[in-house]
Amino acid sequence: MAAVVEAKPKSKKKSTSKKYSKATYLKWYETMLRIRKFEEATLKAYSKQKIRGFCHVYIGQEAIAAGLVSAITPDDKIVTAYRQHGIALCRGLDSNSCMAELFGKETGCVKGKGGSMHFFSKEHNYFGGNGIVGAQIPIGTGIAFAEHYRETKNLCVTMFGDGAARQGALYESYNMAMTWNLPVLYICENNGYAMGTSVSRTSNVQEIAKVGSAFDMPSESVNGMSPEEVHEALSRAAKHIRSGKGPYFLEINTYRYRGHSVSDPGKYRSKEEVQEYKEIDPLKVTENKILDQKIASKAEIDKIKDAINKEIEAAVKFAEESDYPISSELYEDNYLQKDYPFLT
């Protein structure tokens, strides 16, 4: 039977141990800060109508991206949902191309044709976000099948939100992955709300990790407000998968401080609930831990802050000054076949 471990994301107990190196803590902090500042700049640009369409920011969930980048390899594949700016940045896509993509510019990571929900980078083994709820789950399963077929040691991290946990495609994918022993790590980023409706109102099974037990898939529930705990869970899962034992499922409990999308005021949540989670903001908690435990000095933290602020400021400037793609680009990069007969 699959093991399910209860996570307690609201715990305020401070850790006094230094389990990881200074470099690791600073990498986690830098990753989370880059995402936070990028998303804050995104919100500002959206308010000025420089970014249009759907836009879902990652503010509050940054510890997942931090733990992810330290636990897997560059050769592993990632596919995720539409709240994906932070995952792309942690994977190595640069701030300039990501911001330009949001602005719809030709210098964007997919030439301004993907927008907020559809970043992509073959170079970084990042197979992008997906605007259809749960559609990336069978895609990630297929990518894992390709790795299995090629007999690599790579795995495919397949990420989705709590709302997608009730999609039929998930159950079909889980069954196939277990039957064929595929190297896939499924991650549910459970921020408690599928759009504006809480998990408690939409699912009889509120501990989403239990879904994996129906397929005898090893599963855990993880505190997603801690980069340490995310890293440890991901490392366990990756070790299991690389040893040839098949899929693994992590429900990573987290919280978004903003609404579902930029247009969502989030009035379905109380101010007290949001404030309670802000008290365990992974970015602030990690910064305090670094300083309190003398892992790094305030001067070193300030240096990272200054560098990130300049990076994001430059990214916005780069996006603003870049050109929009020309209209003929609509017909480019759609088909591998150069003489596809239905294009005129």
N, C-alpha and C positions, 0 to 999 in steps of 0.2 A: 504494500500500500504506500502511496506517495506520502512523504512527510510534510506536514504543514506547521510552520513556526509562526506564532503570533507576533506581530510587530507592534511597538508602542511609540508611534511618531511624536506623541505629545510629551514624552519624558523630558524633564529639564535637568536631569542628573548630569553633572559635569564630569567628564573623564579626566583622570589625572595621569594616565599612562601615555608614554610616547612610543607608540607601536611602529610608527613610520618615520622615515627620514625627513630632514628639513626640506630637501628638494621635493619630496612628494607632497608635503603640506603646502608648500608655496605653489606647486603646480595646480593643486586642487583650488587654492585660493585664486590664483590668476585665472583659471578656467571659469570659475563661478563669477568673478568680477567682470570678465570680458563679456559674458552672456548678459549679466545684469545691466551693464552700461549700454550694450548694443540694443537691448530691448527697450531701455528707457529712451534712447535716441529714436528708435522705431516709433514709439508712441508719440513723441514730439513731432516727428515728420508726418505721421498720419494725421495729427491734429491740424497740420498745415496743408493737408490734401496733397502732399508730395508722394504719399503711398496710398494706393486705392485698393478696393476690393476687400476680401476676407483677410484678417490678420489676427493670429493667435500668439500671444507672447508667453515666454517661458519663465517669467518672474516668479520665484518661489520654489521652482523645481530644479534649480541648478546643481544640487548635490548629486543628482542622478547622472548628469553629464560628466561631472568631475570624477565620480567613481568609475564610470564607464571607460573613460580615456586611460585610466591607469590599470585596468584589469584585463583588457583585451589587446590584441596585436594589430598593427596596421594592415595585415593581410586579411583579417576577419572582415566580414561584410556587415553592413547595417542598413536596415530599411525601417522606416518609422511612419508616424501619422502626420497630421498637418501642423501640430505645435512643435515645429522642428528646427527653428533657427538655432537654438542652443545646441542641439545634437550635431548639426552641421559644423558649428564653430568648434566644438570640442574635438571633432573628427579631423580638423586641420584646414577646412575651407577658410580662406582669409576674410577679414571683416570687409574689405573693399568690395570684393565680388558678391558677397552676401547682401550688403547694403544696396549695391547697384541693382541687384536682382529685385529687391523690394521696390525700388524706384522704377522698375521696368526698363532699365537701360541695357544697351548692347554689351556693356562690360560686365554684366551680371554673370553668375556662375552657370546659368543656362540661357545666356544672351538676352535676358529680359523677357523670356517667353514662358517662364514658369511661375514667377511671383512667389508670394509668401509660403505657399503650401507645397512647392515643387522644386526645391533645391536638388541638385544632383552633382556628383563628381565621381567619374570612373577612376580618376587618379587616386582618390582617397577611399575607394571601395565604399562609397556612400551612395546608396541607391534611392535616396531621397525620401521626401514626405509624400503623403497621399491624401487627397481631398475626400475620398470616399471612406466612410467609417468601416474599418476592418478589412478593407481591400488589400492592404499590405501584408496581412497574415498569410494568405496562400502564396503571395509573391515571395515572402521571406522563406517559406517552406520550400518553394521551388529553387531558390538560390542555394539553400542548404542541400537539396538533392544534387545540384550541380557539383558542389564541393565533395559530396559523398561519392559521386560517380567518378570524379577525377582523383579520388583517393588522396586528397590533401588533408592537412590537420586543421584547416580553417573552419570556423563556425559562422553562422549567420545570426546576428542579433536582430530579432524581429520585435519591434516595439509598437504598442497600441495603448489606447486609453481605456478607462473602465467602461465607457459606453460600448466599446467594440467587443467586450467580453461576452455580450449576449448575441453576437452575430453567428449565424449558422456556419459561415466560412471558418470560424475558429474551430468548431468541433470537427469539421471535415479535415482541417489541416492537422489538428492534434492527433487524430486517428491515423492519418497517413504517416505523419512524422514518427510516431511510435511503432507503427507496423514496419516501416522501412529503416528504423534506427537512424534517423537523420541528425546531422550536427547542427541543431538549431536551438538557440536560446530565446525563448519567448519572454518578453517583459511587458507586464501591464503597469503603466504609470497611473496608479489610482490616486487621483487628486480629489476624490469624493463626489464629484459632480459630472454627470454626462450632460454637457451643455449647462442647463440651469436646474437640472433635477438630480437630487442626491441618490446615491447608490441604494440607500435604505428604502427609497420609494420605487425603485425600478427593478430590484432583484431580490429574490428570496434567499439567494446565497450572497451574503454581504462580505464574507471573507473569500475574495475572488480566487485566491490560491487553491482553494478546495476544488475548483473546476478541474485542475490537473489530475486529481485522484481518480476521476472517472476513466482515465486512460492509463492509470498506473504510472503517470509521469511524475518524477521527483519535483516537488514544488515547495516554495517557501514564501512567507510574507516578510517583507523587509522594511526597516525604517528608512524612508527615502529622504529624510531631512538631515542625514549624516553621511558625508562622503566616505567615511571610514566603513560604515556598515554596508553601504552600497558596494564599495570596492571588495569587501570580504565576501559578500554573497555572490557577486559576479565572478570572483576568482574561484570559488567553490564550484559554481555551475560550469564555468569554462573548463576546469580540470576534469569534471565528470564527462563532459561532452568530448573533449580531446582524447580521453581514454577509450573512446569507442562505445560508451554506454548509452548513447542516444540523447534525446531532447531533455531540456530542463525548463522549468517555468518559475519565474519570479514575479510576484505581485509587490511592486515597490510603492509603498504608501507615501504620498507627498501632498503638497497643497499649492494651489496657484493663488497669488495675492490679487490678481486682476480678474476680470470677468472671463467668460469662456472665449470671447473674441473682443476686439477693441470696442465694438458697439454694445457690449453687454455691461450694464451698470452693476450687475451682481447683487441685486436687491433681495434675492432669495436666501442670502446669508446674513447673519447678524454681524454687527460691528465687533461684538465681543468675540465671536468665533474667529474672525479674521485677525484680530489683535492677538488672540491667544497663539495663533500660529506664527505671527510676526515675531513673537518673543523667542521663537526657536528658529529664526531665519538662518539657514545654513551658512550664508555668507558672513553674517555678523558673528555667529557662534564660532566659526572657523577662525575668523580674524582674532577674536578674543582669546581663543585657545592658543593660537600662535604667539600672541603677546604675553599672556598670563604664564604660559609654560616656558617662555623664553626660547621658543623654537627659532624665532627670528626677531630682529629688532623693529622698532617702529619706523626707523629710517628705511629699512628694507621694504616694509609694507607700503610706505609712502611712495617709494620709487616705483613699485608695481602699479599703484593707483595713478601716478602721474603718467606712466607709459600707456596704460589702458585708456585713460582719458584722451590722450593725444591720438591714439590709434583710432578710437571711435570718431573723434572730431574729424580726423583725416578721411575716414570712410564715408562720412556724410558729405564732405566736400567733394570727394571723388565721385560719389553717386550723382550729386547735383550737377557736376561739370561734364559728366559723360553724356553721350548722345543716345537718343532713342533708336532702336533698330529700324532699318528700312522695311517697307511693306513686303518686299519680296522674301524676307526672312521667314515669313509664314510658311513657305514651301520648303524650307531647308530643315534638315535633321529629323525629318519625319519617317523616312524609309531608308533602309540600308541599300536597297536596289536603286542604282543611279537612274535607270531608265524606266522607273515605275510607270506603267501605261496609263494610269488614271490621273496623272498630273499634266496639265496643259500650260 
